[in-house]
C-alpha cells in the first residue's frame, strides 16, 4: 500500500521565519502520514500543524485523526491551539504521547489552553478530543496503521514511533529530539543503541534529529540532540533506505543546513539516501 509522508514543520526549538530559512522552512515539527484510503497519522504538533489543519479542512470532511506527540516540550505542541480541526463539529482527535514528569499528558495540554494564556473558550472547540498516555514499547492500532513506540534519549523523556500500514508495506520511523552521542548515554541503558538499531531495521524512511555538526554536538553534549553523522550511522546500522535529517537548529540558515547535508551524504554508505527535510516536501513510499 502506498504512503505519502508530508513535512509541515522541520525546525527545532522555536519558529524562525524569514528569507534565510525559506528553503528548509521555519515552522516547528509536524509530519503527516496518509495512506491511499485517506487514513492520517500526525506526528507532533509544532507550528507546522496549522497549515496541515487548513489542508485537512479544505480536502476532507470531519472524521478521525490520530496525533502522536514525541513529548510536550513547547516546540512540539505550540501549534495545537491553532489546529483548525479542533474547531470542527463531528471531528474526532485522538492524541497519544508520553506522560510528562509530574503531570498527566492531559493536564499539560489543558494548561496550554487555559484562559490565562489562550483567549478562545473551550466551548468554541467542539471537536471530540481524547488523550492516551503511552509507554516505550507500546503498540497502538489506529485506522490504517500500527504505531509502535520506543524510548528516545532526551531531557524529560521522549518517544520515537514506527508507523506501519496494517496491510503491510513500507515502515516510517520518526525520531526527533534524540541524542545518539555520548551525552545521551546517561539517560538510557547500555543496550539502548542496539535496541534502537533494531527498532529502525529496514525502514523505508527514517526521520531523525540531525540538529548539530559534530563540533556543536560535543559543545552541547547532554542537550538531547544528535549530529548528522550519528544519524547516518544509525541509518546504516539499521539498513534504512532513506534518512531525512530533521529538527534543524534555529540558528542555522539554509546554507548551513546545506553544509550539514553535504557532510552527511559524504559519510553515508552505498544504499542509504540522505536528505534534509524541508517544509512542503512529500515523500511517496
C-alpha positions in Angstrom: 0.0 0.0 0.0 1.4 3.4 -0.9 2.0 6.1 1.7 2.6 9.8 1.4 4.7 11.5 4.1 4.5 15.3 4.2 6.6 17.6 6.2 4.7 20.6 7.6 7.4 21.8 10.0 11.0 20.8 10.2 12.6 23.3 12.6 13.5 22.7 16.3 13.2 24.9 19.4 11.5 28.0 18.0 9.9 29.1 14.8 12.3 31.1 12.6 10.5 32.6 9.6 12.5 34.7 7.1 14.4 34.8 3.9 17.4 32.9 5.4 15.3 29.9 6.3 12.8 29.9 3.4 14.1 26.7 1.7 14.0 24.4 4.6 11.3 26.3 6.5 10.9 28.0 9.8 7.9 26.1 11.4 8.4 23.7 14.3 7.9 19.9 14.0 4.8 18.4 12.3 4.7 15.4 9.9 1.7 13.7 8.4 1.5 10.1 7.0 -1.5 9.2 4.8 -2.5 6.0 3.1 -4.4 5.6 -0.2 -7.7 5.2 1.8 -7.3 8.6 3.4 -6.3 7.5 6.9 -4.0 10.0 8.5 -1.4 9.8 11.3 0.1 13.1 12.5 3.5 13.2 14.2 3.9 16.2 16.6 2.0 19.5 16.8 4.6 22.2 16.3 3.6 25.3 14.4 3.6 23.3 11.2 0.3 21.7 12.2 -1.6 24.9 11.5 -1.1 24.5 7.7 -1.8 20.8 7.9 -5.1 21.6 9.6 -6.0 24.0 6.9 -5.2 21.4 4.3 -7.3 18.7 6.0 -10.3 21.0 6.3 -10.0 22.0 2.6 -9.8 18.5 1.3 -11.6 16.2 3.6 -14.7 16.0 5.8 -14.7 15.6 9.5 -13.7 12.2 10.8 -11.0 10.7 12.9 -7.4 12.0 13.3 -4.6 10.4 15.3 -1.9 12.7 16.7 1.3 11.1 18.2 3.4 13.5 20.3 7.0 12.7 20.8 7.0 14.8 24.0 5.5 18.0 25.3 8.3 20.5 25.0 6.9 23.7 23.7 8.1 23.4 20.1 6.3 20.1 19.7 2.9 21.3 20.9 2.7 25.0 20.3 0.7 24.7 17.1 -2.1 22.6 18.7 -4.4 25.5 19.7 -4.3 26.7 16.0 -5.1 23.3 14.5 -8.4 24.0 12.7 -9.9 20.5 13.0 -10.2 21.3 16.8 -12.9 23.8 15.8 -14.9 21.4 13.6 -18.2 19.7 14.6 -18.0 15.9 14.4 -14.3 15.8 14.4 -12.5 13.1 16.5 -9.0 13.8 17.5 -7.1 11.1 19.4 -3.9 12.4 21.0 -1.2 9.8 22.0 2.0 10.6 23.8 4.3 10.1 26.8 3.5 11.1 30.3 5.5 14.2 31.4 7.3 14.2 34.8 4.9 15.4 37.5 1.8 15.8 35.3 -0.5 13.8 33.1 -0.4 14.3 29.4 -4.0 15.6 29.5 -3.1 18.2 32.2 -0.3 19.7 30.2 -2.5 20.0 27.1 -5.3 21.5 29.1 -3.0 24.1 30.7 -1.9 25.1 27.2 -5.4 26.2 26.6 -6.0 27.9 29.9 -7.8 31.3 29.7 -4.7 32.9 31.3 -2.6 32.1 28.2 -5.1 31.5 25.4 -8.2 33.5 24.6 -10.6 31.1 22.9 -13.1 29.4 25.2 -13.4 25.6 25.3 -16.9 25.8 24.0 -15.6 27.2 20.7 -13.6 24.0 20.2 -16.3 21.4 19.5 -14.1 18.5 18.3 -14.1 15.4 20.5 -10.6 15.1 21.9 -9.3 12.1 23.7 -5.8 11.7 25.2 -4.0 8.4 25.6 -0.7 8.0 27.5 1.9 5.8 26.0 5.0 4.0 27.4 8.1 2.9 25.5 7.3 -0.4 23.7 3.6 0.2 23.4 1.8 -0.8 20.2 -1.3 1.1 19.2 -3.6 0.2 16.3 -5.4 3.1 14.7 -7.4 3.3 11.4 -5.0 2.2 8.7 -1.8 1.9 10.8 0.0 0.2 13.6 2.2 2.5 15.6 4.9 1.2 17.9 6.8 3.5 20.4 10.4 3.4 21.7 12.4 5.4 24.2 14.5 8.3 23.0 17.3 10.0 24.8 16.1 13.5 25.6 15.9 15.5 28.8 12.5 14.8 30.4 11.9 11.8 28.2 10.5 11.4 24.6 9.2 8.7 22.4 10.0 7.7 18.8 7.5 6.0 16.6 7.5 3.3 13.9 4.4 3.6 11.7 3.4 0.7 9.5 0.3 0.2 7.4 -2.0 -2.5 8.8 -2.0 -4.3 5.5 1.8 -4.4 5.4 4.3 -2.3 3.5 6.8 0.5 4.0 7.6 1.5 7.5 8.3 5.1 8.6 10.3 5.8 11.7 10.1 9.1 13.5 12.9 10.0 16.0 13.1 13.7 16.7 14.9 15.0 19.8 17.2 12.1 20.3 20.8 12.2 21.4 22.8 9.4 19.9 26.2 10.7 21.2 28.0 10.1 24.5 26.0 12.9 26.2 22.8 10.9 25.8 24.1 7.6 27.1 23.5 8.6 30.8 19.7 8.6 30.2 19.4 5.2 28.7 20.5 1.6 29.3 23.7 0.1 27.8 21.5 -2.0 25.4 19.7 1.1 24.1 21.8 1.6 21.0 21.3 -2.0 19.9 17.6 -1.8 20.6 17.4 1.4 18.6 19.1 -0.1 15.6 16.6 -3.0 15.7 13.7 -0.6 16.0 14.6 1.2 12.8 15.5 -2.0 11.0 14.7 -1.9 7.2 12.6 1.2 7.5 11.8 2.8 4.1 12.2 6.2 5.7 13.9 7.3 9.0 13.2 10.9 10.1 15.9 11.6 12.6 17.2 14.6 14.6 20.2 15.9 12.8 20.4 19.2 14.5 24.2 19.6 15.1 27.5 19.5 13.5 29.9 17.1 15.4 31.6 20.1 17.0 28.4 21.7 18.1 27.1 18.3 19.3 30.2 18.0 21.5 29.8 21.5 22.8 26.1 20.9 23.7 26.5 17.4 25.0 23.6 16.4 27.1 21.1 18.8 25.5 19.2 15.9 23.9 20.0 16.2 20.1 22.2 14.5 17.6 24.7 15.4 15.0 24.1 14.5 11.4 26.9 11.9 11.2 25.4 10.0 14.2 22.1 9.9 12.4 23.7 8.4 9.3 25.4 5.8 11.5 22.1 4.7 12.9 20.5 4.5 9.5 23.4 2.4 8.2 23.2 0.1 11.3 19.5 -0.5 10.7 19.7 -1.0 7.0 17.5 2.0 6.4 16.9 3.0 2.8 16.2 6.7 3.2 17.3 9.1 6.0 15.6 12.6 6.4 17.6 14.9 8.7 15.1 16.8 10.9 14.7 19.3 13.7 17.0 21.9 12.2 18.8 24.3 14.5 17.0 27.7 14.6 20.4 29.4 14.3 21.2 27.5 11.1 20.3 29.3 7.9 19.6 27.4 4.7 23.3 27.4 3.7 24.3 25.9 7.0 21.7 23.1 6.6 23.1 22.5 3.1 26.6 22.0 4.7 25.2 19.6 7.2 23.5 17.7 4.5 26.7 17.5 2.3 28.6 16.2 5.3 26.0 13.5 6.0 25.9 12.5 2.3 29.6 12.1 2.2 29.5 9.8 5.2 26.6 7.7 4.1 27.3 4.2 2.8 26.0 2.9 -0.6 22.3 2.2 -0.4 21.4 4.9 2.1 19.9 8.1 0.6 20.2 11.2 2.8 18.1 14.3 2.5 17.4 17.3 4.8 13.6 17.6 5.5 12.0 20.8 4.2 8.5 22.2 4.6 6.1 21.2 1.9 8.1 18.1 0.9 6.1 14.9 0.3 7.8 11.5 0.1 5.8 8.8 -1.6 6.6 5.2 -0.4 
